[in-house]
Amino acid sequence: MKSPLVRILYIISTSILVITGFGQMPIYKRYYISSLPGLGWLADFYITHWLHYLSAAVLMGLVSYALVIYIFGYRRFQKPSISGFIRGLILAALTVTGVLLVINNLPGSVFSQGAIIFLDLAHMALAMVFIVAGIVAILQKSPWIVERFDR
Amino acid sequence: MSKNISRRAFLKGGLAAAGTLAATRLPAKASQSPMEPLATLIDISKCIGCEACVLACSEVNQQKYPDPIKPFPKMIPKKVPVADWSNKQDVTDRLTPYNWLFIQHAEVEHQDETYELTIPRRCMHCSNPPCVKLCPFGAADQLDNGIARIDTDICLGGAKCKSVCPWKIPERQTGVGIYLDLLPALAGNGVMYKCDRCYDRLAQGELPACIEECPEDVQTIGPRKDIISQAHQLADEIDGYIYGEMENGGTNTIYVSPVPFEKINQAIEKGKGKPHMKPVADTMADANNLAAAMIIAPIAGLAAAAGKIYKMTQKDQS
Protein backbone atom coordinates (compact mmCIF):
# COMPACT_ATOMS: atom_id res chain seq x y z
CA MET A 1 0.00 0.00 0.00
CA LYS A 2 1.60 3.24 -1.09
CA SER A 3 -0.41 6.42 -0.99
CA PRO A 4 1.51 9.70 -1.25
CA LEU A 5 -1.44 11.64 0.18
CA VAL A 6 -1.69 9.38 3.25
CA ARG A 7 2.07 9.63 3.72
CA ILE A 8 2.08 13.44 3.50
CA LEU A 9 -0.90 13.78 5.83
CA TYR A 10 0.76 11.35 8.27
CA ILE A 11 4.00 13.34 8.31
CA ILE A 12 2.18 16.67 8.70
CA SER A 13 -0.21 15.48 11.41
CA THR A 14 2.43 13.68 13.49
CA SER A 15 4.80 16.65 13.19
CA ILE A 16 2.11 19.04 14.40
CA LEU A 17 1.19 16.60 17.16
CA VAL A 18 4.80 16.49 18.36
CA ILE A 19 5.29 20.27 18.21
CA THR A 20 1.96 21.10 19.85
CA GLY A 21 2.31 18.19 22.28
CA PHE A 22 5.52 19.69 23.64
CA GLY A 23 3.63 22.96 23.65
CA GLN A 24 1.29 21.59 26.30
CA MET A 25 4.20 22.06 28.67
CA PRO A 26 5.22 25.64 29.37
CA ILE A 27 8.58 25.35 27.62
CA TYR A 28 8.39 27.40 24.44
CA LYS A 29 8.06 30.66 26.34
CA ARG A 30 10.51 29.64 29.05
CA TYR A 31 13.20 28.91 26.50
CA TYR A 32 12.26 31.96 24.42
CA ILE A 33 11.47 29.80 21.39
CA SER A 34 8.16 31.61 21.03
CA SER A 35 10.08 34.89 20.89
CA LEU A 36 11.48 33.88 17.51
CA PRO A 37 9.74 35.55 14.59
CA GLY A 38 6.63 33.66 13.52
CA LEU A 39 6.63 31.31 16.50
CA GLY A 40 4.67 33.42 18.98
CA TRP A 41 1.68 31.11 18.58
CA LEU A 42 3.65 28.31 20.27
CA ALA A 43 3.22 30.10 23.61
CA ASP A 44 -0.57 30.27 23.23
CA PHE A 45 -1.79 27.14 25.00
CA TYR A 46 -5.26 27.37 23.50
CA ILE A 47 -3.89 27.47 19.94
CA THR A 48 -1.51 24.54 20.50
CA HIS A 49 -4.27 22.64 22.30
CA TRP A 50 -6.71 23.17 19.44
CA LEU A 51 -4.11 22.22 16.81
CA HIS A 52 -3.21 19.13 18.83
CA TYR A 53 -6.85 18.01 18.77
CA LEU A 54 -7.19 18.78 15.05
CA SER A 55 -4.04 16.86 14.14
CA ALA A 56 -5.09 13.97 16.37
CA ALA A 57 -8.43 13.80 14.55
CA VAL A 58 -6.64 13.75 11.17
CA LEU A 59 -4.23 11.05 12.36
CA MET A 60 -7.08 8.93 13.73
CA GLY A 61 -8.83 9.20 10.37
CA LEU A 62 -5.65 8.17 8.57
CA VAL A 63 -4.97 5.26 10.89
CA SER A 64 -8.48 3.87 10.55
CA TYR A 65 -8.22 4.27 6.75
CA ALA A 66 -4.84 2.55 6.59
CA LEU A 67 -5.93 -0.25 8.93
CA VAL A 68 -8.99 -1.12 6.88
CA ILE A 69 -7.06 -0.96 3.61
CA TYR A 70 -4.38 -3.20 5.10
CA ILE A 71 -6.72 -5.74 6.70
CA PHE A 72 -9.06 -6.11 3.74
CA GLY A 73 -6.69 -5.33 0.89
CA TYR A 74 -3.10 -6.19 1.60
CA ARG A 75 -2.90 -8.51 4.59
CA ARG A 76 -2.55 -11.56 2.35
CA PHE A 77 0.61 -10.16 0.78
CA GLN A 78 2.06 -7.95 3.49
CA LYS A 79 2.64 -7.93 7.24
CA PRO A 80 3.85 -5.35 9.75
CA SER A 81 7.61 -5.09 10.14
CA ILE A 82 8.96 -5.38 13.68
CA SER A 83 9.46 -1.62 13.68
CA GLY A 84 5.96 -1.10 12.28
CA PHE A 85 4.46 -3.43 14.88
CA ILE A 86 6.20 -1.61 17.75
CA ARG A 87 5.28 1.84 16.40
CA GLY A 88 1.71 0.63 15.86
CA LEU A 89 1.45 -0.52 19.45
CA ILE A 90 2.84 2.78 20.75
CA LEU A 91 0.45 4.70 18.49
CA ALA A 92 -2.47 2.65 19.79
CA ALA A 93 -1.47 3.39 23.40
CA LEU A 94 -1.00 7.07 22.55
CA THR A 95 -4.47 7.12 21.02
CA VAL A 96 -6.06 5.47 24.05
CA THR A 97 -4.40 7.79 26.56
CA GLY A 98 -5.07 10.79 24.32
CA VAL A 99 -8.76 9.99 23.93
CA LEU A 100 -9.09 9.54 27.69
CA LEU A 101 -7.46 12.95 28.22
CA VAL A 102 -9.88 14.48 25.71
CA ILE A 103 -12.77 12.97 27.65
CA ASN A 104 -11.30 14.37 30.85
CA ASN A 105 -11.23 17.85 29.35
CA LEU A 106 -14.97 17.80 28.73
CA PRO A 107 -17.10 19.45 31.41
CA GLY A 108 -17.48 17.27 34.47
CA SER A 109 -14.83 15.55 36.49
CA VAL A 110 -14.48 11.96 35.32
CA PHE A 111 -11.11 10.75 36.51
CA SER A 112 -9.33 10.90 39.83
CA GLN A 113 -6.26 13.10 40.15
CA GLY A 114 -4.06 9.99 40.28
CA ALA A 115 -5.56 8.70 37.04
CA ILE A 116 -5.03 12.08 35.35
CA ILE A 117 -1.39 12.22 36.46
CA PHE A 118 -0.91 8.69 35.12
CA LEU A 119 -2.55 9.57 31.80
CA ASP A 120 -0.55 12.79 31.45
CA LEU A 121 2.77 11.11 32.17
CA ALA A 122 1.95 7.99 30.13
CA HIS A 123 0.90 10.09 27.12
CA MET A 124 4.08 12.14 27.40
CA ALA A 125 6.35 9.09 27.82
CA LEU A 126 4.67 7.25 24.95
CA ALA A 127 5.15 10.28 22.71
CA MET A 128 8.86 10.32 23.55
CA VAL A 129 9.18 6.60 22.79
CA PHE A 130 7.22 7.07 19.56
CA ILE A 131 9.57 9.85 18.46
CA VAL A 132 12.62 7.67 19.22
CA ALA A 133 11.05 4.70 17.42
CA GLY A 134 10.29 6.95 14.44
CA ILE A 135 13.85 8.27 14.29
CA VAL A 136 15.24 4.73 14.50
CA ALA A 137 12.89 3.64 11.73
CA ILE A 138 14.02 6.52 9.51
CA LEU A 139 17.70 5.82 10.19
CA GLN A 140 17.29 2.09 9.55
CA LYS A 141 14.91 2.72 6.68
CA SER A 142 12.40 0.36 8.27
CA PRO A 143 9.00 0.47 6.57
CA TRP A 144 5.71 0.00 8.44
CA ILE A 145 4.86 -3.11 6.47
CA VAL A 146 6.92 -5.67 4.57
CA GLU A 147 6.13 -8.32 2.00
CA ARG A 148 5.06 -11.74 3.26
CA PHE A 149 7.43 -14.39 2.03
CA ASP A 150 5.63 -17.22 3.80
CA ARG A 151 2.52 -17.13 1.58
CA MET B 1 -36.43 28.47 53.94
CA SER B 2 -33.35 29.12 51.91
CA LYS B 3 -31.56 25.93 51.11
CA ASN B 4 -28.22 27.67 51.42
CA ILE B 5 -26.30 28.65 54.46
CA SER B 6 -24.67 31.91 55.41
CA ARG B 7 -22.47 32.70 58.39
CA ARG B 8 -25.30 34.31 60.34
CA ALA B 9 -27.66 31.40 59.80
CA PHE B 10 -24.88 29.05 60.73
CA LEU B 11 -24.18 30.79 64.03
CA LYS B 12 -27.74 31.87 64.86
CA GLY B 13 -29.21 28.43 64.89
CA GLY B 14 -26.46 27.01 66.98
CA LEU B 15 -24.25 24.18 66.00
CA ALA B 16 -27.00 21.59 66.26
CA ALA B 17 -29.39 23.38 63.96
CA ALA B 18 -26.60 24.36 61.67
CA GLY B 19 -25.42 20.81 61.71
CA THR B 20 -28.82 19.70 60.45
CA LEU B 21 -28.56 22.19 57.65
CA ALA B 22 -24.97 21.34 57.09
CA ALA B 23 -25.72 17.67 56.76
CA THR B 24 -27.68 18.31 53.64
CA ARG B 25 -26.02 21.38 52.26
CA LEU B 26 -22.59 21.89 53.66
CA PRO B 27 -20.03 19.68 52.04
CA ALA B 28 -19.29 17.49 55.03
CA LYS B 29 -18.85 14.63 52.62
CA ALA B 30 -17.31 16.81 49.95
CA SER B 31 -14.40 14.55 49.30
CA GLN B 32 -16.25 11.30 49.81
CA SER B 33 -18.97 11.09 47.19
CA PRO B 34 -20.09 12.76 43.99
CA MET B 35 -22.28 15.73 44.71
CA GLU B 36 -23.74 18.87 43.19
CA PRO B 37 -20.94 21.44 42.89
CA LEU B 38 -20.99 24.06 45.61
CA ALA B 39 -21.10 27.67 44.53
CA THR B 40 -20.83 30.91 46.42
CA LEU B 41 -23.07 33.91 45.95
CA ILE B 42 -21.31 37.24 46.54
CA ASP B 43 -23.74 40.08 47.13
CA ILE B 44 -21.61 43.08 46.25
CA SER B 45 -24.13 45.53 47.66
CA LYS B 46 -23.50 44.13 51.14
CA CYS B 47 -19.70 44.33 51.11
CA ILE B 48 -18.26 47.18 53.17
CA GLY B 49 -14.64 46.44 52.29
CA CYS B 50 -13.58 45.77 55.89
CA GLU B 51 -11.15 43.05 54.74
CA ALA B 52 -12.26 40.67 57.52
CA CYS B 53 -12.42 37.99 54.81
CA VAL B 54 -8.91 38.81 53.64
CA LEU B 55 -7.54 38.54 57.17
CA ALA B 56 -9.47 35.33 57.89
CA CYS B 57 -8.21 33.77 54.67
CA SER B 58 -4.65 34.64 55.58
CA GLU B 59 -4.95 33.29 59.14
CA VAL B 60 -6.61 30.03 58.18
CA ASN B 61 -4.38 29.28 55.21
CA GLN B 62 -1.12 30.41 56.79
CA GLN B 63 0.22 26.87 56.95
CA LYS B 64 -0.35 26.43 53.22
CA TYR B 65 1.76 29.44 52.28
CA PRO B 66 5.17 28.93 50.66
CA ASP B 67 8.39 28.84 52.61
CA PRO B 68 10.98 29.25 49.86
CA ILE B 69 14.59 28.15 50.05
CA LYS B 70 17.07 30.85 49.13
CA PRO B 71 19.11 31.57 47.15
CA PHE B 72 16.94 30.43 44.28
CA PRO B 73 18.48 27.98 41.80
CA LYS B 74 20.14 29.61 38.81
CA MET B 75 17.88 29.40 35.80
CA ILE B 76 18.80 28.42 32.26
CA PRO B 77 18.49 30.64 30.32
CA LYS B 78 19.51 33.25 32.88
CA LYS B 79 16.78 35.71 31.92
CA VAL B 80 13.96 33.36 33.02
CA PRO B 81 12.13 35.49 35.58
CA VAL B 82 11.63 34.29 39.15
CA ALA B 83 8.75 35.36 41.39
CA ASP B 84 9.47 36.15 45.00
CA TRP B 85 6.74 37.36 47.34
CA SER B 86 8.33 36.05 50.52
CA ASN B 87 9.46 39.54 51.56
CA LYS B 88 6.09 41.07 50.66
CA GLN B 89 3.78 38.73 52.55
CA ASP B 90 1.74 41.60 53.96
CA VAL B 91 0.57 42.83 50.56
CA THR B 92 -3.24 42.70 50.57
CA ASP B 93 -4.22 44.92 47.66
CA ARG B 94 -3.76 42.22 45.03
CA LEU B 95 -3.47 38.45 44.66
CA THR B 96 -0.11 36.99 45.65
CA PRO B 97 1.07 33.52 46.76
CA TYR B 98 0.48 34.84 50.29
CA ASN B 99 -2.82 36.58 49.62
CA TRP B 100 -5.51 34.58 47.90
CA LEU B 101 -8.32 37.05 48.35
CA PHE B 102 -8.37 40.83 48.10
CA ILE B 103 -10.87 43.65 47.90
CA GLN B 104 -11.29 45.60 44.68
CA HIS B 105 -12.70 49.12 44.76
CA ALA B 106 -14.99 50.71 42.23
CA GLU B 107 -16.78 54.04 42.08
CA VAL B 108 -19.59 53.74 39.58
CA GLU B 109 -22.23 56.15 38.31
CA HIS B 110 -25.44 54.36 37.48
CA GLN B 111 -28.94 55.72 36.97
CA ASP B 112 -28.03 59.08 38.52
CA GLU B 113 -26.55 57.46 41.59
CA THR B 114 -22.95 57.06 42.69
CA TYR B 115 -22.02 53.66 44.04
CA GLU B 116 -18.89 53.06 46.10
CA LEU B 117 -18.41 49.34 45.69
CA THR B 118 -15.97 46.96 47.31
CA ILE B 119 -15.67 43.55 45.75
CA PRO B 120 -14.01 40.44 47.20
CA ARG B 121 -11.91 38.85 44.45
CA ARG B 122 -10.40 35.39 44.39
CA CYS B 123 -10.45 32.28 42.21
CA MET B 124 -13.82 31.88 40.46
CA HIS B 125 -13.66 28.05 40.67
CA CYS B 126 -14.84 27.50 37.09
CA SER B 127 -17.24 24.66 36.36
CA ASN B 128 -14.78 23.31 33.78
CA PRO B 129 -11.56 24.87 35.04
CA PRO B 130 -8.85 25.26 32.37
CA CYS B 131 -6.21 25.48 35.11
CA VAL B 132 -7.14 21.95 36.18
CA LYS B 133 -7.86 20.45 32.78
CA LEU B 134 -4.82 21.85 30.97
CA CYS B 135 -2.14 21.35 33.62
CA PRO B 136 0.31 19.03 31.82
CA PHE B 137 1.25 17.20 35.00
CA GLY B 138 -2.13 16.82 36.69
CA ALA B 139 -0.99 19.10 39.49
CA ALA B 140 -4.38 20.76 39.71
CA ASP B 141 -7.51 18.92 40.67
CA GLN B 142 -11.24 19.59 40.65
CA LEU B 143 -12.96 18.15 43.68
CA ASP B 144 -16.44 16.67 43.55
CA ASN B 145 -17.77 19.80 45.22
CA GLY B 146 -16.47 21.96 42.36
CA ILE B 147 -13.36 23.33 44.03
CA ALA B 148 -10.42 23.86 41.68
CA ARG B 149 -7.32 23.19 43.74
CA ILE B 150 -3.59 23.24 43.00
CA ASP B 151 -1.67 20.39 44.60
CA THR B 152 1.43 22.18 45.89
CA ASP B 153 3.26 18.87 46.32
CA ILE B 154 3.09 18.21 42.56
CA CYS B 155 3.05 21.68 41.02
CA LEU B 156 6.26 22.66 39.18
CA GLY B 157 5.39 26.33 38.92
CA GLY B 158 5.36 26.51 35.13
CA ALA B 159 2.41 28.91 35.42
CA LYS B 160 0.43 27.36 32.59
CA CYS B 161 -2.57 27.50 34.91
CA LYS B 162 -2.16 31.26 35.10
CA SER B 163 -1.75 31.60 31.34
CA VAL B 164 -4.95 29.70 30.62
CA CYS B 165 -6.96 31.28 33.45
CA PRO B 166 -9.24 33.97 32.00
CA TRP B 167 -8.65 36.03 35.16
CA LYS B 168 -4.93 35.15 35.62
CA ILE B 169 -5.60 34.18 39.23
CA PRO B 170 -2.80 31.77 40.29
CA GLU B 171 0.40 33.40 41.53
CA ARG B 172 3.87 31.89 41.54
CA GLN B 173 6.44 31.65 44.31
CA THR B 174 9.90 30.56 43.22
CA GLY B 175 12.22 28.50 45.42
CA VAL B 176 9.64 26.07 46.73
CA GLY B 177 8.23 22.74 45.61
CA ILE B 178 9.20 19.52 43.93
CA TYR B 179 11.09 21.20 41.06
CA LEU B 180 13.96 21.80 43.48
CA ASP B 181 14.48 18.02 43.63
CA LEU B 182 14.38 17.56 39.85
CA LEU B 183 16.18 19.84 37.41
CA PRO B 184 15.61 23.28 38.92
CA ALA B 185 17.81 25.08 36.42
CA LEU B 186 16.01 23.59 33.44
CA ALA B 187 12.42 22.87 34.38
CA GLY B 188 9.93 24.30 36.81
CA ASN B 189 10.03 27.58 38.67
CA GLY B 190 8.33 27.08 42.03
CA VAL B 191 4.70 26.51 42.90
CA MET B 192 1.47 28.25 41.92
CA TYR B 193 -0.90 29.37 44.66
CA LYS B 194 -4.52 30.46 44.72
CA CYS B 195 -7.73 30.16 46.70
CA ASP B 196 -8.71 26.55 47.39
CA ARG B 197 -12.01 27.70 48.92
CA CYS B 198 -10.89 26.15 52.21
CA TYR B 199 -11.41 22.64 50.83
CA ASP B 200 -10.06 21.15 54.07
CA ARG B 201 -12.52 23.09 56.22
CA LEU B 202 -15.40 22.20 53.91
CA ALA B 203 -14.44 18.53 54.12
CA GLN B 204 -14.92 18.80 57.89
CA GLY B 205 -18.30 20.51 57.52
CA GLU B 206 -16.94 23.98 58.26
CA LEU B 207 -17.47 27.09 56.19
CA PRO B 208 -14.66 28.69 54.20
CA ALA B 209 -12.94 31.24 56.42
CA CYS B 210 -13.93 34.23 54.25
CA ILE B 211 -17.59 33.31 54.55
CA GLU B 212 -17.47 32.53 58.25
CA GLU B 213 -15.74 35.75 59.26
CA CYS B 214 -17.69 38.18 57.09
CA PRO B 215 -19.67 40.50 59.42
CA GLU B 216 -22.07 41.46 56.64
CA ASP B 217 -22.96 38.02 55.27
CA VAL B 218 -21.74 39.05 51.86
CA GLN B 219 -21.22 35.46 50.77
CA THR B 220 -23.57 32.49 50.76
CA ILE B 221 -22.54 28.96 49.88
CA GLY B 222 -24.70 26.11 48.64
CA PRO B 223 -25.44 23.77 45.75
CA ARG B 224 -24.83 25.61 42.49
CA LYS B 225 -28.34 25.37 41.12
CA ASP B 226 -29.73 26.82 44.36
CA ILE B 227 -27.15 29.58 44.38
CA ILE B 228 -27.98 30.42 40.77
CA SER B 229 -31.69 30.69 41.50
CA GLN B 230 -30.93 32.72 44.63
CA ALA B 231 -28.70 35.03 42.59
CA HIS B 232 -31.45 35.58 40.03
CA GLN B 233 -33.96 36.23 42.76
CA LEU B 234 -31.65 38.78 44.37
CA ALA B 235 -30.89 40.39 41.01
CA ASP B 236 -34.62 40.69 40.32
CA GLU B 237 -35.21 42.25 43.74
CA ILE B 238 -32.54 44.91 43.39
CA ASP B 239 -32.81 45.25 39.62
CA GLY B 240 -29.24 44.07 39.60
CA TYR B 241 -26.72 42.21 37.47
CA ILE B 242 -25.04 38.81 37.63
CA TYR B 243 -21.42 37.85 36.92
CA GLY B 244 -19.96 34.36 36.97
CA GLU B 245 -22.96 32.32 35.93
CA MET B 246 -22.03 32.16 32.25
CA GLU B 247 -18.43 33.37 32.32
CA ASN B 248 -15.96 30.81 31.02
CA GLY B 249 -18.83 28.38 30.51
CA GLY B 250 -19.98 28.87 34.10
CA THR B 251 -18.21 29.30 37.41
CA ASN B 252 -18.92 28.45 41.02
CA THR B 253 -18.60 32.07 42.10
CA ILE B 254 -21.65 34.18 41.35
CA TYR B 255 -21.54 37.93 41.90
CA VAL B 256 -24.69 40.02 42.14
CA SER B 257 -24.30 43.77 41.75
CA PRO B 258 -26.64 46.77 41.71
CA VAL B 259 -24.69 48.19 38.76
CA PRO B 260 -23.69 46.63 35.41
CA PHE B 261 -20.41 44.73 35.44
CA GLU B 262 -19.25 46.61 32.35
CA LYS B 263 -19.15 49.72 34.52
CA ILE B 264 -17.48 47.88 37.38
CA ASN B 265 -14.87 46.53 35.00
CA GLN B 266 -14.14 50.03 33.75
CA ALA B 267 -13.86 51.37 37.29
CA ILE B 268 -11.71 48.77 38.99
CA GLU B 269 -7.93 48.82 38.94
CA LYS B 270 -6.82 45.96 36.74
CA GLY B 271 -3.43 44.44 36.08
CA LYS B 272 -1.07 41.92 37.62
CA GLY B 273 -2.83 40.19 40.51
CA LYS B 274 -5.89 42.37 39.95
CA PRO B 275 -8.40 40.50 37.77
CA HIS B 276 -10.90 42.12 35.43
CA MET B 277 -14.67 41.67 35.46
CA LYS B 278 -15.37 41.61 31.75
CA PRO B 279 -17.42 38.94 29.96
CA VAL B 280 -15.49 35.71 29.35
CA ALA B 281 -16.30 33.17 26.63
CA ASP B 282 -15.91 29.47 27.37
CA THR B 283 -12.17 28.99 26.92
CA MET B 284 -12.44 25.20 26.71
CA ALA B 285 -15.25 25.24 24.14
CA ASP B 286 -13.20 25.41 20.92
CA ALA B 287 -11.13 22.35 21.73
CA ASN B 288 -14.03 20.46 23.25
CA ASN B 289 -16.11 21.10 20.13
CA LEU B 290 -13.26 19.57 18.16
CA ALA B 291 -13.58 16.45 20.28
CA ALA B 292 -16.57 15.58 18.10
CA ALA B 293 -14.20 15.58 15.11
CA MET B 294 -12.28 12.81 16.82
CA ILE B 295 -15.35 10.63 16.60
CA ILE B 296 -16.12 11.64 13.03
CA ALA B 297 -12.53 11.35 11.69
CA PRO B 298 -12.14 7.57 12.17
CA ILE B 299 -15.60 7.02 10.69
CA ALA B 300 -14.62 9.14 7.68
CA GLY B 301 -11.40 7.11 7.42
CA LEU B 302 -13.40 3.88 7.49
CA ALA B 303 -15.80 5.17 4.85
CA ALA B 304 -12.95 6.26 2.56
CA ALA B 305 -11.25 2.89 3.05
CA ALA B 306 -14.48 1.02 2.32
CA GLY B 307 -14.82 2.98 -0.93
CA LYS B 308 -11.25 2.19 -1.88
CA ILE B 309 -11.67 -1.52 -1.07
CA TYR B 310 -14.84 -1.60 -3.17
CA LYS B 311 -13.00 -0.07 -6.12
CA MET B 312 -10.16 -2.58 -5.71
CA THR B 313 -12.65 -5.45 -5.67
CA GLN B 314 -14.39 -4.16 -8.77
CA LYS B 315 -11.03 -3.82 -10.50
CA ASP B 316 -10.08 -7.40 -9.56
CA GLN B 317 -13.35 -8.75 -10.95
CA SER B 318 -13.07 -6.94 -14.27
Interface residues (C-beta under 8 A of the other chain):
Chain A: Q24 M25 P26 I27 R30 Y31 Y32 F45 Y46 H49 W50 Y53 L54 A56 A57 V58 M60 G61 L62 V63 S64 Y65 A66 L67 V68 I69 F72 G73 V99 V102 I103 N104 N105 L106 P107 G108 S109 Q113 I116 I117 L119 D120 L121 M124
Chain B: P77 K79 V80 S127 N128 K133 L134 C135 P136 F137 G138 D141 Q142 L143 D144 D151 I154 G158 A159 K160 S163 V164 A187 N189 G249 T283 M284 D286 A287 N288 L290 A291 A293 M294 I296 A297 P298 I299 A300 G301 L302 A304 A305 A306 K308 I309 M312
